Amino acid sequence: MDISDKENSCLIVGGSHAGAQLAISLRQMGWQGRIKIISEEAYLPYQRPPLSKALLAGKQELENVYIRPETLYEKQNIEFALKTRVAKINRKAKTVETQTGEIISYDKLALCTGARVRKLEICGTDLAGIHYLRNFADVSRIKGELDSPKKIFIVGGGYIGLEAAASLKQLNHEVTVVEAAGRVLQRVTAPQVSNFFHAKHHQQGVSIVTNKQVAEFLGNNKVVEKVVCTDGTVFEADLVIVGIGVRPNEELAAQAGLKTNNGIWVDEFAQTDDPDIVAAGDNTNHPNKLLDTRLRLESVPNAMEQAKAAAASICGKPTEYASLPWFWSDQYTIKLQIAGLNTGYDQVVLRGDPADGNDSFVAWYLKGGKLLAADCINRPKEFMFAKQLLAKKIDVKPEQLTNENFELKQLV
């Protein structure tokens, strides 16, 4: 494909899941102009979920988790500017300025800047041995310190913290997880699911401590050695991983005068309030007609599907994005698949018994008798049906959900 500089140019800021998918979707939808992805990282876009799992555990290398092979980008004439940060957008001139002062023009601009880790703001965070887990460079630094069995302390009992704990425990490190809330995964799951994962980690030898908040890190020779909690409890640590959530990268858009509020505001077509700028991924705040609300999602499926809608808008073929949110987490031999959002649930019913030793059950979340979401533990069939029940808003009775002998396919 011979592309002239005189043809329309689409500039994609962010080498994320959304950025990679948007570029490919543009070509699939007939975009003939230039496509250039600007990424702060030194690598081609890669899958992020394996960071806390297979990559941290050493079961895969970066090349195994590229979203698309380099040859495909070359074939599709998709250009990259790696190790490059965009510092400013000039909407009037339709240009971006990089941190080195380079000016790059665009006809269409896509903001796929994702999210960054929330950082602990306490004493001692500048000590060596304290890490976050958001990109491949983070994983490389952590693995570089794991040459011998270590005492590893993980701050945060969310998905990232628990996945990292599972990966590192399987490498025979001593792992402690501290969670400020009363239970792990408290923000996203019911007590039955939290208790199940707590028990599984305990069986594997991971120590989980709840209702404790980290106050400071201490160490000699500028290397972390101790973790001090607000109640005075002290833990020894050779290495610390902090996983306390993320923040959307919305500042670039805000500085350009685009509307932001917990993410870059877009409509159902991934369009910002500038007709020549779209946005997709963890950095967007978008409407979802299925859920009848605005929200910001941190999920790969959302990034990929919203990127397709953004590409369609750029190509003048607006296609509404209204997908059911879904997520997953892998810990040991357990695959948790989540369909929907359980926000505001007032009832939880179980299909299967979390305590029977089979590591297989479903927690169904309802509100006013209506199904909101499902946490499926090693239950791929129920996960598939849960997505259909939720997407089609099918009425279902709790006794149908809990009855192992009732075929859910009768409902869908």
N, C-alpha and C positions, 0 to 999 in steps of 0.2 A: 504494500500500500504506500503510495508516494504522497506525502503530506506536505503541502506548501506552508510556509510561515504566514502567507497572506490569508489562509483559511481560518475559520473560527478556532479559537483556542479555549480549551477547558482546563483550568488549573485546579488540582485537588490538593488541599492542605491536610496532610495526615496520612501516613502509610499504615492505616488501621484495617480492620476487617471491612469497615464501611468504605474506606478509600479504595481498597483493592477491588471490591465488588462493583463499586460505582464505575471504575474505569472499564472493567470488562463489560458491564451492562451497557455503557455508552456505545461501545463497538457493536454489541449485539443488536442495539436499537438503531444502528445506522449512522452514528456520529462519524463524520468524515474528517473533522478537524483535528488539531493537535490535542493530545492528552498528556499532561505532565503531573506527576505526583511528587509533592515536596514532603519529605519526611525527616524528622529530627534524628531518627535512628540510622544506624550504619548498615541495616539489613533490609532486604526485600520484605514486604508485608508477610507476617507469620501468624499462626494461630496462637492466641494467648491462653486459652484454657490449659494446655499442656505445661505451662510454666510451673504451676504448683504441683503438677502430677508427674508425667513421664519425663519432662526435661529436668526437673529438680532431682528426680530419682535416678537419672542417668540412663533411662531406658530408651531415650530417643535423642537425636541431635537436632540442631536448628534446621538443617537441610530437610529433615523428615517432616517438618511442620510448616513449610512455606504454604501460603494459601494458594498460590499459583506458581508453576515453575517459571524460571527466568525466560526460558525459550518462548513461552506463551506471550509474555509482555513484549518481547522483541518482535514476534510475529504480528502482534496487534499494534505495533508502533506506539507503545505506551512508554513514555520517558520517565526517568526518575532523577530527582535531585536529593540524594541522601545526605545525612549529617548537615541538614540545612533547616534553620528555623525561620519562620515568617514572623517578622516583628510588627508589621503594620499593614493595614489595608487602606488604600485610597479609592473609595467607591466612585468618586467623581471622575478620576482619571482611569479607573478600572485597572489598577495595578496593585501589586503587593511588593513590599520591601523586605528583604531578608536581613538577618542580623549582621551580615557583612556589608549591607548597603546596596546590594544588587536589586534592581527594579525589574520586575517581571509583569508583563501585561496579560490581561485575560479578557475574554468575551463572556465566559461563564465561570463562576467560582463555586467550588464545593468545599465546605468546611467539615472535615471528618477528623476532628482533632481529639476525639475520645475524652478520656478522663485521666487524672493523675492521683496518686495516693494522698490520703490525708496523713499528715505528719504529726507525731507526738510533739507537743510543745512543753517539754519538761527538761530539767537539768540532766546533762550527760548524753544527750542525743548525738553529740559530735564525736563520741568515742568510736574508735574502730571496732568492728564486729557487730555493729547495729545496722540492720538491713530492712529494706522494703521489698515487696515482690510484685512488680508490675510489668517489667520488660525483661528481655533476654540478658541485658547487661546486669540486671539485678541477680538473675539466676547464676550467671557466670561468676560474679563476685562471691556469692554464697558457696557455690561448689568449690571455689578456690580455697576456702577455709575448712573444708571437710576432709582433710587428708588423714585424720584419725578420729576415733569416736569422741564426740563432743557432748557437752551439756547445752542443749538448745532450748531457749526460752522463747515462746511465741506469744505475742500480745494480741489478743483478739480471737474469740471463738466463733467467728463466722466461717463462711465456706473456704476462703483463702487460708485462714489459720488452720482449720481442720485438715484440709487437703495437704498443706505443707507438713503438718504433723504426721499424717499417714505416710507420706513419701519418705520423710526423714527417719521415722521409726523403722521402716523397712530396710533402711541402710544401717541399722543397729546403733543409732544415736539415742542418747537419753533426752526425752522430749517432755517439756512442761508447757501447758497452755493455760494462760490466765485470761479470764473473761470478767469484765466489770459488771455485767448483768447477772441475774440469778441463774441463768442456764445458757448453754451454748445455743447458737442459732435462734436466740429468743426473738429477734426482730422479724424473722421470716418463717418460723415453723411453730407448730403446736407443741405443748410439753411432751406428748407421746413420742414425737419425732426427735426432739432434743434429747430425751432420756435414752432413746435407742442408740443415737450416735455417741452419747457420753459413755454408755456401757460398752460399745464396741471399741472405742479408743482405750478404755480402761483395760479391757481384755487383752489388748495388744501391748499394754505396758506404758501407754501415754498417761501422764499425770495431768488431770484437768482441775483447775481451781477456779471457782466462780465467786462472784461478789467481792472481787478484789480489783483495785485500780492501781496502776503503776504510778509511783510518785517521782522516781529518779533512777538514773543508772550511775553506777560507780565503777571505777577501774583505775589501775595503775599503768604507767607507761602508755597512757592514752588509749588503752584497750579495755573494753567492757569486761567486768568480772562479777558484778553483783547487780541484781534488780531489787529495788526497794519499793514496797507498796505503801499506800497511804496509811494502812493500819500498823506499819512497822515491820511487817513480815519481809524477810530477806531471802532471795533465791540466788544461788550461784549460777553463773552463765558464762559459757565460752563464746556463745554466739546468740544474737537476738534477731528475731524476725517480727516486724510490726505489720499487722494486717487489720486496720481499723476503718476500712472503707475508702472511698474515692470521692473526688470532687470533679465536676465537669470542667473541661477546658473551654471556657466561654469568654475569656477576657479579650481575645483578639476580635471577636464579633462585637463585644460591648464597646471597645475602643473605636470601632468603625461606625458606631451608632445604631447597630442592629439591636432588636429587642432581646433581652436575656432575663431569665429568672429561673434559677436552678436549671440551667441549660439554655441553649440558643432556641428561641421560640420559632417553631415552624408550623405550617398547616398540614393537612392530611396528605399533601403532595410533596412534603419535605421542602417546601418553599419558605424562605425567610421573608421579611418585609421589604427586601430588595429583590426585584424581579430577576436579577442576574446572579443571585446567590442562593444556593441551596445548602442544606446541612443534613447530616445523617450520622447515627451512631449514639454512643454513650453520652455525647455532648448535647443532645437535643431534648427539648421539652416539646412534646407533640400531643395532639389529640388522638384518642382511640375510641371510635364509635362503638366497638364491641363492649368496652368497659364504661363508656359514657363519661369520660374524664380526660384531663390532661395529665401527663406523667412523663418522667424520665426513666428510661430502662437501661440497666447495665447488663446486656445480654448479646451474645453473638447472633442468634436468630433475628433479633430486632435490628441490629446493625446491617445485616445482609439484606433483609427485606426492605428496610427504609432506604438503603442505598439504591435499590432497583427503582423505587418510586422517585428518588432524586434524579436518577439518570433519565427517567421518562419525562420529568419536568423539563430538564435541560434540552431534550430532544423535541419538545413541543408535543408530547404525547401524554399529558397528565394522567396518572393512574393513582387512584386513592390507596393509601396504605392504612390498613386496619386489620392487623394480624393479632392473633391470640398470643400473649406473652408465654414463653416457656424457657426453661433453664435446665441445667443438669449439674451434678457433682459426683465425682468418683473418689471413693475412699476405701482402701483395701480392695476387697472383692465386692463392694457395695456400690451399685449405681442408683443414685437418686435422680429421678426425672420429675420435674415440676411443671404442671400445666396451670395457667391462670395466675391470678393474684389473690391472696387470701385476706387482703386488707378488710378489716371490719367484721370478720367471721364471728358468729355467735354459737356455732355448733361444729364439733368434729366427730365424725364416725369412722370406724376402722373396718377395713376388709382384710382379714388375716390378723394374726396375733404377733406383735413385735417381740414377745417374750418366748415364742415357741422354738427358737433356735434356728429357724429356717432363713432368717434375714430376708423376709419377703412379706410385704404388706402395703396397704394404701391408706393414707390419711386423707379423707374427703373433708373439705371445708365448705360449710353452708352459712348463709345469712338469710334469716326469715324463710327458711325452707328451700332457698334457691342455691344451686351449686355455684361456688366461687372458684374453687381451685382443688388440685389434688397433688399430694406428695406421693410418688410411686417409688417404693424401694424394691429394686429387682423385680419389677412388675411391668415389663414393656407392653404387654397386651392392654392392661388397664390404662397405661399412659396414652396409648393410641386412642382408646375409646374416650378417655377423659377430654382430650383435645377436641374431639368431635362433639361431645356433649356440651362443652363450653362454647365452642364457636357457633353452634347452631341454637344455643340457649334452650336446650331440651329440658323439660321438667322431669325430675327424677325423685323418687322417694328414698329416704335414708335406708329403709329396709332392703331396697334393691341394690344399693351400693354396698351394704355390708354382707349380703348373702353370697357366699362363694359359689353357690350352685346356680345363681341367677346370671344368665348370659347378658352382658351389657350390650352386645351387638343387637339385641332385640329393640333397644331404645334408639339406636342410631341408623 
